[in-house]
Amino acid sequence: MDMNNIINMIHNLIEKDQYQLRLELERRKTILRLNAEEHRLIETFYELKPRQTEIKSAKIIWKAIHEQQNIIDEIAIFKKWLELHTQASSYTLQDVQLPKINHIFVSLSFQGPTSSAEHVAEQTIAKAEQMVQHYNKIINNEKNKLQCTRSHHKNVQLLDQIINIISQREHNMKQHRDYELLGKIANIFNQTTLTKMGIQVNMQNNSTP
């Protein structure tokens, strides 16, 4: 290998590192902007002096979104993890911090000890996605409650502002979690090795060939 090739390789590596660094800086800048927007939206919500029932609905919606996003993140990370283990006949869940997924996976593995690892993984994702839909129902139910107060609300314009702020924060929370998820996936799967977690699950593939 001549010197020019070596120099070109070094140059390409530096360019790649700089590109990754720029992406990471942009991601962090976006998260900071979303954090600031989060505080602004919460302040604006309370400045509107919402009723206690409206505050309760807002809190239920935001909590459901938070829990829902936790599960969505776990599903995304688990799917990515599975991509890297497609040829495995047994799965040992690694230190990827997936409490809900781990719980579902363990429960299903004990229910059907003869099931293949791949089948249990598919069932785990399906169960987790059901949980996502469950939180959708909670969110939509509270939004419907707010809309149902329109007919007897003294200030419909104010109600619309309150509903709008609740929706804006919902959108902001989801965006924030999307950018956080990018960082999590990069941190987990850029590692050449993954440390083992305390609880390990080995699902032997006992299905017939």
C-alpha positions in Angstrom: 0.0 0.0 0.0 1.5 3.3 -1.0 1.5 6.5 1.0 -1.2 8.2 -1.1 -3.6 5.4 -0.3 -2.8 5.6 3.4 -3.3 9.4 3.3 -6.7 9.0 1.5 -7.8 6.4 4.0 -6.9 8.7 6.9 -8.7 11.6 5.2 -11.8 9.5 4.7 -11.9 8.4 8.3 -11.5 11.9 9.5 -14.3 13.1 7.2 -16.6 10.3 8.4 -15.9 11.2 12.1 -16.5 14.8 11.4 -19.8 14.0 9.7 -21.0 11.9 12.6 -19.9 14.6 15.0 -22.0 17.2 13.1 -25.0 14.9 13.2 -24.6 14.4 17.0 -24.2 18.1 17.6 -27.4 18.9 15.5 -29.3 16.2 17.5 -28.3 17.7 20.8 -29.1 21.2 19.6 -32.5 20.1 18.6 -33.1 18.4 22.0 -32.2 21.6 23.7 -34.6 23.6 21.6 -37.3 21.0 22.3 -36.6 21.2 26.0 -37.0 25.0 25.9 -40.3 24.6 24.0 -41.4 22.0 26.6 -41.1 24.6 29.4 -42.8 27.3 27.3 -45.8 25.1 26.6 -46.3 24.1 30.2 -46.1 27.7 31.3 -48.5 28.8 28.6 -50.9 26.0 29.6 -51.1 27.1 33.3 -51.3 30.8 32.3 -54.6 30.0 30.5 -55.9 29.1 34.0 -57.5 25.8 33.0 -60.2 24.1 35.1 -59.2 21.3 37.4 -60.9 18.8 35.1 -58.8 20.2 32.2 -55.6 19.9 34.2 -56.5 16.4 35.1 -57.1 15.4 31.5 -53.9 17.1 30.4 -51.9 15.2 33.0 -53.5 11.9 32.0 -52.7 12.6 28.3 -49.1 13.6 28.9 -48.4 10.7 31.3 -49.9 8.2 28.8 -47.7 9.7 26.0 -44.7 9.4 28.2 -45.4 5.7 29.0 -46.4 5.0 25.4 -43.1 6.5 24.1 -41.2 4.4 26.6 -42.7 1.3 24.9 -42.2 2.6 21.4 -38.5 3.2 22.2 -38.2 -0.4 23.5 -39.8 -1.9 20.5 -37.5 0.1 18.1 -34.4 -1.0 20.1 -35.6 -4.6 20.3 -36.2 -4.8 16.6 -32.8 -3.3 15.9 -31.3 -5.9 18.3 -33.1 -8.7 16.5 -31.7 -7.6 13.1 -28.2 -8.2 14.5 -29.3 -11.7 15.8 -31.3 -13.0 12.9 -29.3 -16.2 12.6 -29.3 -17.0 16.3 -31.0 -20.3 17.4 -31.2 -18.9 21.0 -31.5 -15.4 22.4 -29.6 -13.9 25.3 -31.1 -10.5 25.9 -28.3 -8.0 26.3 -27.9 -4.9 28.4 -30.1 -2.7 26.3 -32.4 -1.5 29.1 -35.7 -2.9 27.9 -37.7 -3.6 31.1 -41.2 -4.0 29.4 -39.8 -6.1 26.6 -37.8 -8.2 29.0 -40.8 -8.8 31.2 -43.0 -9.8 28.2 -40.3 -12.0 26.7 -39.7 -13.8 30.0 -43.5 -14.3 30.6 -44.0 -15.7 27.1 -41.0 -18.0 27.2 -42.4 -19.7 30.4 -45.8 -20.0 28.8 -44.5 -21.8 25.8 -41.1 -23.4 26.6 -41.1 -25.3 23.2 -41.6 -22.2 21.1 -38.7 -21.0 19.0 -36.8 -17.9 20.0 -38.0 -16.1 16.8 -41.6 -16.9 17.6 -41.4 -15.6 21.1 -39.7 -12.4 19.8 -42.6 -11.9 17.4 -45.1 -12.5 20.1 -43.2 -10.0 22.4 -43.4 -7.3 19.8 -47.1 -7.9 19.2 -47.8 -7.7 22.9 -45.8 -4.5 23.2 -47.7 -3.0 20.2 -50.9 -3.8 22.0 -49.7 -1.7 24.9 -49.0 1.2 22.6 -52.6 0.9 21.3 -53.9 0.8 24.9 -52.3 4.2 25.6 -53.7 5.5 22.4 -57.2 4.7 23.8 -56.4 6.5 27.0 -55.2 9.6 25.1 -58.2 9.7 22.8 -60.6 9.1 25.6 -59.3 12.2 27.5 -59.3 14.3 24.3 -63.0 13.3 23.8 -63.8 14.3 27.3 -62.4 17.7 26.7 -64.3 18.1 23.4 -67.6 17.0 25.2 -67.3 20.1 27.5 -67.7 22.5 24.5 -71.5 22.6 24.7 -71.5 24.0 28.2 -68.2 25.7 28.4 -68.4 29.5 29.2 -65.5 30.3 27.0 -65.1 28.0 24.0 -62.3 30.0 22.5 -60.3 29.4 25.8 -61.1 25.7 25.7 -59.8 25.6 22.1 -56.6 27.2 23.2 -56.2 24.8 26.1 -56.8 21.8 23.8 -54.3 23.2 21.3 -51.6 23.6 23.9 -52.1 20.1 25.1 -51.8 18.8 21.5 -48.7 21.0 20.9 -47.0 19.5 24.0 -47.9 16.0 22.8 -46.2 16.7 19.5 -43.2 18.2 21.2 -42.9 15.3 23.6 -42.9 12.8 20.7 -40.3 14.8 18.7 -38.1 15.0 21.8 -38.3 11.2 22.3 -37.6 10.6 18.6 -34.3 12.5 18.9 -33.4 10.8 22.2 -34.1 7.4 20.6 -31.6 8.2 17.8 -28.9 8.8 20.4 -29.8 5.6 22.3 -29.7 3.4 19.2 -26.3 5.0 18.2 -24.9 4.4 21.7 -26.1 0.8 22.0 -25.4 -0.5 18.5 -22.2 1.3 17.7 -20.6 -0.7 20.5 -18.7 -3.7 19.3 -19.7 -5.7 22.3 -22.7 -5.5 24.6 -22.4 -6.2 28.3 -24.7 -8.9 29.7 -27.5 -7.8 32.0 -28.4 -9.4 35.3 -31.4 -11.2 34.0 -30.6 -13.4 31.0 -33.1 -15.4 28.9 -32.0 -18.3 26.7 -34.7 -19.5 24.4 -33.5 -22.7 22.8 -34.9 -23.3 19.3 -36.7 -26.6 19.8 -38.8 -26.3 16.7 -38.4 -29.1 14.1 -36.3 -28.3 11.0 
